């Protein structure tokens, strides 16, 4: 039985395809959706065989951001109580805890954006390692127009766009087109339409699957755990230890494959049809991996 109500989740060749599936709210990030995403990220954190995650929205729309209806109901409920701590701040911080876990996952995350990524949806895209989008996609930080702020997503937006551009989008509520998002560095690659997006996803996943999964995990961990305040010598000590571990693990196979001019044992490939099946089929029915 499918454990998710608001997501479609399917696994193909150890790549997890996670599709937001709340079409009535344009895949808004309700507490229920966030809870299921948190569950996915917790399972992914413990999954040593996982190679990557692809995040997309169903029915051609990535994510409309926070669920405004749930904002109103929560505010009204909190006004009727006298809690010892601020429940609105606590609920907001819960979303940040998910973003921390999600962005620190030791596997590549690809966001595939169609329609729009608004508010928290844009923040979610900013946590990805690569963002692909259709040319007609739109991005915006919409919170300040509602009298609130993009609180938990702010560090992730700044990390991707830089402080000046993040402030510009937040302070002026600017709606950014696909080409503008590409110029800002929010998007890594634009494609004409959804069919082309499937093709590019297949290409990027095939590229990724030429890389050793353990080496990818070690590299992402090296960057994610990098503390700017740490002395350079200590950072390089950690890097040397990680390099040594890789050499003893996947290194012999990778070097042998290079010398013998053959694919390494971890090589895999994807095509657009697999992508469509993975994101459109019943998540309880696994897609048969390609040999």
Phi, psi and omega in degrees: 000140179292126182278352185250140178258326187250002179231153164253125183232126180217148183241127178227124179048043179063023169251130182263121178260113182247117183242120174296129186223073173227070187300333181294334180245016184054044175060037179295155184271075175288165176305326181290319178295315180298321179297321179288323175296321177298320179297317178299315183293325177296315178294321180294323180301325184266001186265099184290341182269348184294139183250331182191166175231135173247124181248130183211165174253150181280160175055038171073022179220124186289290183194131181275004179092207181294151179278107185298324178300319179290329175301311183296314182295322179293319180296316180296320180293320181290331179291341181268359181238167177234075185288157178283338174229160185289109183288333179292316177297319181297318180292320178298319181294332178299321178295322178296323178297320175298314181298322177299312181294316183298312183291338181267003179302141187277019178234156177300140175242128178246126174259130179246109191253123170235160177071268180201155171233101186251143174053239179300333176294321176294320177298321178297319177298324182291343177278351183282158176280332175214140180240121173252144183211154173280157185297332182269006178293153179231148181227145177195148166263102190264358191296315186296334176293341179262003180084016178232185182231156174281075194289298187285335181275347187306313181296327182284323175294316179297320181297327182273323187256343190089158186297316185296313182290324178296317178295320180302312181292323182285319185284333184248357178059030185293134173269123189255130178282170177305308178299322177295320179296323177296316180295327180282346184090004177291323179249140179270329181205137177255146175228160185294320187204184185294323178296319177293328178296320176300318180296317182289324175300316179299319180295312182293323177292322177295321175299312182299323183282359167278343181269145180294131184298321178294321178294320177299317179297316181296321181292316180294321178298323180298319180283318183295321183273001181292120179257113182304335181279348181286138178303144182304320182299322179291320178299318181288331173297314178297318179298320180296319179295321178294319178299316180298317179298319179295318180300325181277345184259275184269345183306311180302319179292317180297318180292319179297318179297320178297315181293324183272000178054051178224161176293142173291161186297340182271356181299139174210164179220156179233155170230170187297326181295320175300319180299314181296318180294317183297328184261352183241347183274171175300124184295347178274353181251103182294143175282137180292123180296149175286144179294000000 
